[in-house]
Amino acid sequence: MPLQDHLNELVVKASIPDNRTQDWLLVSSIWPTLAITTSYLAVILGGQKIMRNREPFQLNNLMMFYNFCLVLLNAYIYFEFVMTTWLNWSFSKVCMPVEHGTASADRLAAACWWFTFSKSIELIDTVFFMLRKKNNQITFLHLYHHFTMPLIWYVGVKYVPGGESYFSASINSGIHVLMYTYYLLAAMGPHMQKYLWWKRYMTVMQLIQFWAILFHTLYAIYSDCGYPNLYNWALIFYDFSHIALFSNFYYQTYSKKAKEAKLKKLEQNGTSHQNGLIHEKQEGKTRLRSRKD
């Protein structure tokens, strides 16, 4: 078969909607999801301007309720993925096409829908940041991730609700159980800060997640099990964007700040390293000497 005909066949197969999900909420048309995501950006960007000269809202009780609900929702989604894929011995963990006609396959399609639906609910995260004037949290990474996830997963649940979709969604929902547990504890007040030392490791887990998705998807493409590789390649490019953005976030938030804190401590102790020289403050005077002295 000529390459062009093969590509055309792949596109046709990948563009056939799954008949199980077409009547489910937010799936029949992309317009509701597009309206939700564009309204999200408008509310956040406009809300930041409105909040500029206002006092931040105190929303701890509402946030505790919200985060508790998200913990439960993501735990349910994770459980459904585990039961239909990870603990399903007939389900290939290496590469799996979208199945039809079994109770397990339909249950997995429903789990994909719940995962997609949760991404629209999680847009409220940013609304809380905006109302509390936590604008340092509303970064490009945050907006990019929250804006694109409902759109990406709309495509997934409409055309490929199952098969290889399980891997990224199951890992992500599991990590989100931990993430919203962290947010729940943080909303309880300053007295919980001593229990929140593991924030840094959530970012590490997210980076591990993206690398795992990358290698798993590459191997699925190599295996060519019947899951549309068009979606696998799209996931790889999307995954690369998250690896780059989360790596930069980790460097700026943890590595760079640690280096700056170390330099500040050295300066406070009267010693700073600059241009291969050591500045020492002695009796109110500064003497330069090389590192070899």
C-alpha positions in Angstrom: 0.0 0.0 0.0 1.4 3.4 -0.9 2.4 5.6 2.0 -0.2 8.3 1.2 -3.0 5.7 1.1 -1.8 4.2 4.4 -1.8 7.7 6.0 -5.3 8.4 4.7 -6.5 5.1 6.1 -5.0 6.0 9.5 -6.7 9.4 9.5 -10.0 7.9 8.6 -9.8 5.3 11.3 -8.8 7.9 13.9 -11.6 10.3 13.0 -14.5 7.9 13.5 -16.3 8.8 16.8 -16.8 6.0 19.4 -20.6 5.3 19.4 -20.6 4.5 23.1 -19.8 8.1 24.2 -21.5 10.3 21.7 -24.6 10.9 23.9 -22.7 11.5 27.1 -22.4 15.0 28.7 -20.0 17.3 26.9 -19.1 14.7 24.2 -21.5 15.2 21.3 -20.0 18.6 20.3 -16.7 20.3 21.1 -18.5 23.7 21.5 -19.5 23.3 25.2 -15.9 22.4 26.2 -14.5 25.2 24.0 -16.9 27.6 25.7 -15.9 26.4 29.1 -12.2 26.8 28.5 -12.4 30.2 26.7 -14.7 31.5 29.5 -12.1 30.2 32.0 -9.4 32.3 30.5 -11.6 35.4 30.3 -12.7 35.0 33.9 -9.2 34.6 35.2 -7.6 37.3 33.2 -10.5 39.7 33.8 -10.8 38.7 37.4 -7.1 39.5 38.1 -7.8 43.1 36.9 -10.9 43.4 39.1 -9.1 42.0 42.1 -6.2 44.3 41.7 -7.6 47.0 44.1 -9.6 44.6 46.3 -8.9 42.7 49.4 -8.3 38.9 48.8 -11.2 36.6 49.8 -10.8 34.2 52.7 -12.1 30.9 51.2 -10.6 28.3 53.5 -13.9 26.4 54.3 -15.0 26.4 50.7 -11.6 25.3 49.6 -11.5 22.4 52.1 -14.9 21.2 50.8 -13.8 21.5 47.2 -10.4 19.8 47.7 -12.0 17.0 49.6 -14.5 16.4 46.8 -11.6 16.4 44.2 -9.7 13.8 46.4 -12.8 11.6 46.3 -13.4 12.1 42.6 -9.9 11.4 41.6 -9.7 8.4 43.9 -12.8 7.0 42.2 -11.4 7.6 38.7 -8.1 6.0 39.7 -9.9 3.0 41.2 -11.9 2.5 38.0 -8.7 2.6 35.9 -7.0 0.1 38.2 -9.9 -2.3 38.1 -10.4 -2.2 34.3 -6.7 -2.2 33.2 -3.9 -2.7 35.8 -5.8 -5.6 37.5 -7.4 -6.9 34.3 -5.1 -9.8 33.2 -6.6 -9.8 29.7 -5.7 -6.1 29.2 -2.2 -5.5 27.7 -0.2 -3.1 29.7 2.3 -2.6 26.8 -0.1 -1.6 24.0 -3.8 -2.0 23.8 -6.4 -1.0 21.2 -9.8 0.4 22.1 -12.1 -2.6 22.8 -15.9 -2.8 22.4 -18.5 -5.3 23.4 -17.4 -6.2 26.9 -18.5 -4.9 30.3 -14.9 -4.1 31.2 -14.4 -2.1 28.0 -17.5 -0.1 28.6 -16.5 0.5 32.2 -13.1 1.8 31.0 -14.8 4.2 28.5 -16.8 5.5 31.4 -13.6 6.0 33.4 -12.2 8.0 30.5 -15.3 10.2 30.5 -15.1 10.8 34.3 -11.4 11.7 33.8 -12.3 14.2 31.1 -15.1 15.7 33.1 -12.8 16.2 36.1 -10.5 18.4 34.0 -13.3 20.9 33.5 -14.1 20.9 37.3 -10.4 21.4 38.1 -10.5 24.8 36.3 -11.9 26.1 39.6 -8.4 25.7 41.1 -7.4 28.9 39.2 -10.6 30.7 40.3 -9.5 30.2 43.9 -6.0 31.5 43.2 -7.5 34.6 41.5 -10.0 35.4 44.3 -7.3 35.0 46.9 -4.9 37.1 44.9 -2.3 34.3 44.7 -1.2 35.6 41.3 2.2 34.0 41.7 0.4 30.7 41.3 -1.3 31.7 38.0 1.7 31.1 35.7 1.8 30.3 32.0 2.3 26.6 32.9 -0.8 26.6 35.1 -3.0 28.3 32.5 -1.6 26.2 29.7 -2.2 22.9 31.5 -5.7 23.7 32.7 -6.8 25.2 29.4 -5.6 22.4 27.2 -6.4 19.3 29.3 -10.2 19.5 28.8 -9.8 20.0 25.0 -7.2 17.2 24.6 -9.3 14.8 26.6 -12.5 15.8 24.8 -10.9 14.3 21.7 -9.8 11.3 23.6 -13.2 10.4 25.1 -14.9 11.1 21.8 -12.7 9.0 19.6 -10.5 6.6 21.7 -12.1 6.1 25.1 -10.0 3.2 26.2 -7.0 1.2 25.1 -3.7 3.2 25.4 -5.6 6.1 26.9 -5.5 4.2 30.2 -1.9 4.8 31.0 -1.6 8.6 31.2 -5.1 9.0 32.7 -4.6 6.4 35.5 -1.2 7.8 36.5 -2.5 11.4 36.4 -5.6 10.6 38.5 -3.4 8.8 41.1 -1.1 11.8 41.4 -4.1 14.1 41.7 -5.3 12.2 44.7 -2.1 13.2 46.4 -2.1 16.8 45.0 -5.6 17.6 46.2 -4.8 16.0 49.6 -2.0 18.5 49.8 -4.3 21.3 48.9 -6.9 20.1 51.5 -4.3 20.1 54.3 -2.9 23.5 53.2 -6.5 25.0 53.4 -6.8 23.9 57.0 -4.5 26.7 58.1 -0.9 27.5 59.0 -0.7 24.9 61.7 -0.6 22.2 58.9 2.5 23.6 57.3 4.8 21.3 59.2 3.0 18.4 57.5 3.5 19.8 54.0 7.2 19.3 53.5 6.5 17.0 50.5 5.3 19.7 48.1 8.6 19.5 46.1 8.2 15.8 45.6 4.8 16.3 43.9 6.6 18.1 41.1 9.1 15.3 41.0 6.3 12.8 40.7 4.7 14.8 37.9 8.0 14.9 36.0 8.4 11.1 36.4 4.8 10.8 35.2 5.6 12.7 31.9 8.8 10.7 31.2 6.9 7.4 31.9 4.1 8.4 29.5 6.7 9.4 26.9 8.5 6.0 26.9 5.4 4.0 27.2 3.8 5.8 24.2 6.9 5.4 22.1 6.9 1.7 22.8 3.2 1.5 22.0 4.0 3.1 18.6 6.7 0.5 18.1 4.3 -2.3 19.0 1.6 -1.0 16.7 -1.2 -2.9 18.4 -4.1 -1.3 16.6 -4.5 1.8 18.8 -4.4 4.8 16.4 -0.8 6.1 16.3 -2.0 9.5 15.3 -3.2 10.0 18.9 0.1 8.5 20.3 2.2 11.0 18.3 -0.1 13.8 19.4 0.3 12.7 23.0 4.1 12.6 22.6 4.3 16.2 21.4 1.9 17.4 24.2 3.9 15.4 26.7 7.2 17.1 25.6 5.6 20.5 26.2 4.8 19.5 29.8 8.3 18.0 30.4 9.8 21.3 29.3 7.5 23.5 31.3 7.5 21.4 34.5 11.3 21.1 34.3 11.6 24.9 34.1 9.2 25.2 37.0 11.2 22.8 39.1 14.4 24.7 38.3 13.0 28.1 39.0 11.1 27.1 42.2 13.6 24.7 43.8 17.0 24.5 42.2 17.5 28.2 41.5 16.1 29.3 44.8 18.3 26.8 46.7 21.4 28.3 44.9 20.3 31.8 45.7 19.7 30.9 49.4 23.2 29.3 49.6 24.8 32.4 48.1 22.9 34.7 50.5 24.0 32.6 53.4 27.6 32.9 52.3 27.3 36.6 52.0 25.8 36.9 55.5 28.8 34.9 56.8 31.2 37.4 55.2 32.1 35.2 52.2 30.9 35.3 48.6 32.2 33.7 45.5 32.5 35.9 42.4 34.6 35.5 39.3 36.9 32.9 40.8 37.7 35.2 43.9 36.7 35.0 47.5 35.7 38.2 49.2 36.4 38.2 52.9 35.3 40.8 55.3 37.8 41.3 58.0 37.5 44.1 60.6 35.3 46.2 58.4 37.7 45.9 55.3 37.4 43.6 52.3 40.4 41.6 51.2 40.5 39.7 47.9 42.3 36.4 47.6 42.2 33.6 45.0 40.6 30.3 45.8 44.0 28.7 45.8 45.3 30.9 48.8 
